[in-house]
Amino acid sequence: MTDPKSFYRELDALLATIRIERSQGNLLITVISLIERSFGDRLHIGGGRLYELRGGEFILIHPELPSSLLATQISRENQAIRLAAKHRSYIYDQPDLNRPFYSADFSAIPNTTAVWIHNQGRHWLMVFELLPGWEREEISLLLNSVRLSLNYRLFADIIGSSLEQAAEIHKSLFPGNPIKIPGYEIHAISKSAEMIGGDFFDYYDNEDGTFGLSIGDASGHGIPAALLVRDVVIGLRMGLALDLRLVHTLKKLNAVIQRSTYSTCFVSLFVGELENDGHLFYTNAGHPGPILVTSNSAVTLDATGIALGFFPELKVARSHVHIPPDGVLVMYTDGIIERESAPEIQFGVDSLKQLVIKNRRASAQELCQTIIQQVHEYGQKSSWQDDATVVVIKRMPF
């Protein structure tokens, strides 16, 4: 996959559109158009169309003026449709399975993929043509992410009245009281773009005397993100309470997310175990790299693996860094660095790094407040468009 960062950014933007689009009828058509516009050239996918199940037939409802080469109705009992119903998304790479999506006059039939979407007894098929150069892994990742998000967006519409309850559940997952660790100052601030956010952070007191900390960002917002946050936070707490190895815990958690029917798609996650003498052993699963500022350097703790939830097998490594006395570690989510002052002009990692360097003598609480204030002002003090979280860990001087 070329330029994974760009791919994930485009994917998250697409999921955000799914979150905010209000009209159910226009939502699916909008998503089809966005997939073609954002991923058409990159993933070699196009020819998007939408079928809705009416009676025993899937009827073509988009585009309104279809080509005469497209099938306008397909029996629900067709083998290709049954495969889509069974697997929820399916790539047809055999000519006989592609045939039902085209009229009898079409001879040069391309490979096709279909995504099954459902809500309150209604069923749709989003169908795309796969153009020369397509790759199965990339197409599967994109369409399964879209399928899960669409289904949960529609599900969220049904249970919108329970948003406040979900918000309370999400809020309860955050640490209740400021944590106190000998030799350290710790402070955190989290701002949600909606009633329910996808950001989270947590602290852990380990029996061996080490101190655990985590920060993460579930894709999307609202109920699906809150449910994913719940799974991750509880999973981490259980794994660390059982004294399981960090990488092993994350792999188990990744498997849970893969099987879950309530998660949106993926979650970036940074988890660390901090010793009293400043040694930090950490794993960074696709999360923006925390910034470590000392008296003579400023470094980022880059990803040691991919975000959780993308693939059945998680490949992630453990790394190490030392926080010296008077050193400052700043963990954050992408809502901080991607805050915009104008379209495509973001606050960025470099600005955050310089802000931390300039204010590293401040207390953890003061530095946290300064970061949130500066980033908020950078966005013209407008409402937060994405969840934004900052956690500051400062090791006190001797």
C-alpha positions in Angstrom: 0.0 0.0 0.0 1.5 3.4 -1.0 1.7 6.1 1.6 -0.2 4.4 4.5 -0.5 7.6 6.5 -2.3 9.3 3.6 -4.5 6.2 3.2 -5.5 6.2 6.8 -6.1 10.0 6.8 -8.5 9.7 3.8 -10.2 6.7 5.4 -10.8 8.5 8.7 -12.1 11.5 6.7 -14.6 9.1 4.9 -15.7 7.7 8.2 -16.2 11.2 9.6 -18.5 11.9 6.6 -20.5 8.8 7.4 -20.8 10.1 11.0 -22.2 13.6 10.1 -24.2 13.0 7.0 -27.9 13.4 8.0 -30.0 11.9 5.2 -30.1 8.1 5.1 -31.0 8.1 1.4 -28.2 10.5 0.5 -25.7 8.9 2.9 -25.1 5.7 0.9 -24.8 7.6 -2.4 -22.5 10.2 -0.8 -20.2 7.4 0.4 -20.1 5.8 -3.0 -19.1 9.1 -4.5 -16.4 9.7 -1.8 -15.0 6.2 -2.3 -14.5 6.8 -6.0 -13.2 10.4 -5.5 -10.8 9.6 -2.6 -9.7 6.0 -3.5 -10.6 5.5 -7.1 -7.1 6.2 -8.6 -5.2 4.9 -5.5 -7.0 1.5 -5.2 -8.3 1.1 -8.8 -12.0 1.1 -7.9 -14.9 2.8 -9.7 -18.3 2.3 -11.3 -20.1 2.6 -8.0 -23.8 1.9 -7.8 -26.5 1.1 -5.3 -29.1 -1.6 -5.2 -32.0 -1.8 -2.6 -33.9 -5.0 -1.8 -37.5 -4.8 -2.7 -39.5 -8.0 -2.4 -37.2 -10.7 -3.7 -35.2 -8.5 -6.0 -32.3 -6.0 -5.6 -33.3 -3.0 -7.7 -30.8 -0.5 -9.0 -31.5 2.9 -7.5 -28.3 4.7 -8.2 -27.2 6.1 -10.7 -30.7 7.3 -11.7 -29.8 7.1 -15.4 -27.7 3.9 -15.5 -25.8 2.5 -18.5 -27.7 -0.1 -20.5 -24.8 -2.4 -19.7 -25.7 -2.6 -16.0 -28.2 -5.0 -14.5 -31.2 -3.1 -13.1 -32.4 -5.9 -10.9 -30.9 -9.1 -9.4 -32.7 -11.9 -7.6 -31.9 -12.3 -3.9 -31.5 -16.0 -4.6 -28.6 -15.4 -7.0 -25.4 -17.1 -5.9 -23.5 -13.8 -6.0 -26.1 -12.1 -3.8 -26.0 -15.1 -1.4 -22.2 -14.7 -1.1 -22.6 -11.0 -0.2 -25.3 -11.8 2.3 -23.1 -14.5 4.0 -19.8 -12.6 4.1 -21.2 -9.0 4.2 -18.6 -7.9 1.7 -17.3 -10.0 -1.2 -14.8 -9.7 -4.1 -16.0 -11.5 -7.2 -13.0 -12.6 -9.2 -14.7 -15.4 -11.2 -16.5 -14.5 -14.4 -19.7 -16.4 -13.6 -20.1 -14.6 -10.3 -19.6 -11.2 -11.9 -22.2 -11.8 -14.7 -25.4 -11.0 -12.6 -24.3 -7.4 -12.1 -24.3 -6.7 -15.9 -26.8 -7.0 -18.7 -26.6 -9.8 -21.3 -25.2 -7.3 -23.8 -22.0 -6.7 -21.8 -19.2 -9.1 -22.8 -16.0 -7.6 -21.2 -17.1 -8.1 -17.6 -14.7 -6.7 -15.0 -14.1 -8.0 -11.6 -16.7 -6.7 -9.1 -17.1 -6.2 -5.4 -20.2 -5.8 -3.3 -20.9 -4.6 0.2 -24.1 -5.5 2.1 -25.6 -2.7 4.2 -28.7 -3.3 6.4 -30.9 -1.3 8.8 -34.3 -2.1 10.4 -35.3 -4.7 7.8 -34.0 -2.7 4.8 -31.0 -4.0 2.8 -28.8 -2.4 0.2 -25.8 -3.5 -1.9 -23.0 -1.1 -2.8 -21.4 -2.4 -5.9 -18.1 -1.3 -7.5 -16.0 -2.4 -10.5 -12.4 -3.4 -9.8 -10.1 -1.9 -12.4 -6.7 -3.3 -13.5 -4.1 -3.0 -10.7 -6.5 -3.6 -7.8 -5.2 -5.5 -4.7 -7.4 -7.7 -2.6 -6.0 -6.6 0.8 -6.5 -2.9 0.2 -10.0 -3.3 -1.2 -11.0 -5.5 1.7 -9.7 -3.1 4.3 -11.5 -0.1 2.7 -14.8 -1.8 2.2 -15.0 -3.6 5.5 -14.2 -0.4 7.3 -17.0 1.4 5.4 -19.4 -1.4 5.9 -18.9 -1.5 9.7 -19.2 2.3 10.0 -22.3 2.5 7.8 -24.1 -0.2 9.7 -23.2 1.3 13.1 -24.1 4.8 11.9 -27.6 3.5 10.9 -27.7 1.6 14.2 -26.9 4.8 16.1 -29.7 6.6 14.3 -32.1 4.0 15.8 -30.8 4.4 19.3 -30.1 8.1 19.3 -32.1 8.6 22.4 -29.5 6.6 24.4 -26.7 9.0 23.5 -26.6 10.5 27.0 -26.4 7.1 28.6 -23.5 6.2 26.3 -21.8 9.5 27.1 -21.9 8.6 30.8 -20.5 5.2 30.1 -17.7 6.8 28.1 -17.0 9.4 30.8 -16.8 6.7 33.5 -13.9 5.1 31.7 -11.6 8.1 32.3 -9.5 8.2 35.5 -11.7 9.6 38.3 -9.1 11.5 40.3 -5.8 13.0 39.5 -3.1 10.4 39.8 -0.2 10.9 42.2 3.1 9.1 41.5 6.2 9.8 43.6 8.7 11.8 41.6 6.3 12.7 38.8 3.6 15.2 37.9 0.8 14.0 35.7 -2.1 15.9 34.2 -4.5 15.3 31.4 -7.2 17.3 29.5 -9.6 15.8 26.9 -12.0 17.7 24.7 -14.7 15.9 22.7 -16.0 17.1 19.4 -19.4 15.5 20.2 -21.3 14.3 23.3 -19.4 11.1 22.9 -15.8 11.0 21.9 -13.4 8.5 20.5 -10.3 9.6 22.5 -9.3 8.0 25.8 -6.5 7.8 28.3 -5.9 5.7 31.4 -3.5 5.1 34.2 -2.5 1.8 35.9 -0.8 1.0 39.2 1.1 -2.3 38.6 1.9 -4.7 41.5 5.6 -4.7 40.5 5.8 -1.0 41.4 5.7 0.3 37.8 3.2 2.7 36.6 1.1 2.1 33.4 -0.3 4.7 31.1 -2.2 4.7 27.8 -3.7 7.0 25.3 -5.7 6.1 22.3 -8.1 7.2 19.5 -10.9 5.2 18.2 -11.9 5.9 14.6 -15.1 8.0 14.3 -17.2 9.4 17.0 -20.5 8.8 18.8 -21.8 5.4 20.0 -19.6 3.1 17.8 -16.4 4.9 19.0 -17.6 4.8 22.6 -18.2 1.1 22.4 -14.8 0.5 20.9 -13.2 2.7 23.6 -15.0 0.6 26.3 -13.7 -2.6 24.8 -10.1 -1.3 24.6 -10.0 0.3 28.1 -11.5 -2.7 29.8 -9.3 -5.1 27.8 -6.2 -3.2 28.7 -7.1 -3.1 32.4 -7.8 -6.8 32.5 -4.7 -7.7 30.6 -2.4 -5.6 32.8 -4.2 -6.7 36.0 -3.4 -10.3 35.0 0.3 -9.3 34.5 0.2 -10.3 30.9 3.0 -9.1 28.6 2.1 -5.8 26.9 2.5 -7.1 23.3 0.6 -10.3 24.1 -2.2 -8.1 25.7 -2.5 -6.0 22.5 -2.6 -9.0 20.3 -5.4 -10.5 22.3 -7.2 -7.1 22.3 -6.8 -6.9 18.5 -8.5 -10.3 18.1 -11.4 -9.1 20.3 -11.8 -6.0 18.2 -11.7 -8.1 15.0 -14.6 -10.2 16.3 -16.6 -7.5 17.9 -19.9 -6.5 16.4 -19.9 -3.2 18.2 -16.6 -1.6 17.2 -16.3 0.9 14.3 -13.1 0.0 12.7 -9.7 0.6 14.3 -8.0 2.3 17.2 -4.5 3.8 17.5 -3.0 3.2 20.9 0.1 4.1 22.9 0.7 2.0 26.1 3.7 2.4 28.4 5.1 1.0 31.6 7.0 3.6 33.6 9.6 2.7 36.2 10.5 4.9 39.2 13.9 5.6 37.7 12.5 7.0 34.5 12.7 4.0 32.2 9.7 3.8 30.0 8.9 0.6 28.1 6.2 1.2 25.5 4.3 0.0 22.5 2.9 2.4 19.9 0.2 0.8 17.7 -0.2 3.4 15.0 -0.7 6.4 17.4 0.8 9.9 16.9 4.2 9.7 18.5 4.4 11.2 22.0 7.0 14.0 22.4 9.8 13.6 25.0 11.6 16.8 25.8 14.8 16.9 27.9 17.4 19.5 28.6 19.2 18.8 25.3 16.8 17.0 23.0 13.2 16.7 21.7 12.2 13.3 20.2 9.0 11.6 19.2 8.2 8.0 20.2 7.2 6.8 16.8 4.9 3.9 16.0 6.2 0.4 16.6 3.3 -1.3 14.8 -0.1 -0.7 13.0 -3.3 0.4 14.7 -5.5 -2.3 16.3 -8.4 -3.7 14.3 -7.1 -3.5 10.8 -5.9 -7.1 10.4 -6.5 -10.4 12.2 -2.8 -10.7 13.1 -1.3 -7.7 14.9 2.4 -7.0 14.3 3.7 -4.7 17.0 7.0 -4.3 18.9 8.1 -3.1 22.3 10.5 -0.2 22.6 12.3 1.8 25.3 13.2 5.3 26.3 14.5 7.0 29.4 12.9 10.1 30.9 15.6 11.9 32.9 14.9 14.2 35.8 13.2 17.4 34.6 12.2 15.5 31.4 8.7 16.0 30.0 6.6 13.4 28.1 3.6 14.7 26.2 1.1 12.2 24.8 -1.7 13.5 22.6 -4.2 12.5 19.9 -4.5 13.7 16.3 -7.1 16.3 17.2 -4.3 18.4 18.6 -1.9 18.3 15.7 -4.6 18.3 13.0 -6.4 21.4 14.3 -6.7 23.8 11.3 -6.4 27.6 11.2 -7.6 27.4 7.6 -8.3 24.5 5.2 -5.3 22.2 5.0 -3.2 24.4 7.4 -2.7 22.3 10.5 -1.1 23.0 13.9 1.3 20.1 13.3 3.8 18.1 15.3 6.6 20.7 14.9 4.5 23.5 16.5 3.5 21.2 19.3 7.2 20.2 19.9 8.3 23.9 20.0 5.4 24.7 22.4 6.5 22.0 24.8 10.2 23.1 24.6 9.2 26.7 25.3 7.1 25.7 28.3 8.9 22.7 29.7 9.6 24.4 33.0 5.9 24.8 33.7 4.0 22.3 35.8 2.3 19.4 34.1 -1.1 21.0 34.7 0.1 24.4 33.4 1.7 22.8 30.3 -1.5 20.8 29.6 -3.6 24.0 29.9 -1.2 25.9 27.7 -1.3 23.3 24.9 -5.1 23.2 24.9 -5.4 26.9 24.9 -2.9 27.5 22.1 -4.4 24.8 19.9 -7.9 26.1 20.5 -6.8 29.6 19.6 -5.0 28.3 16.5 -8.4 27.1 15.2 -9.9 30.6 15.7 -11.5 29.4 18.9 -14.1 27.5 16.9 -15.7 24.4 18.3 -13.5 21.3 18.3 -13.9 19.4 15.0 -12.1 16.3 16.3 -11.6 14.9 19.8 -8.4 16.4 21.3 -6.6 14.9 24.3 -3.3 15.8 26.0 -1.5 13.9 28.8 1.6 15.4 30.3 4.0 13.4 32.5 6.8 15.4 34.0 9.6 13.8 36.0 10.6 16.0 38.8 14.2 17.1 39.3 16.1 15.6 42.2 
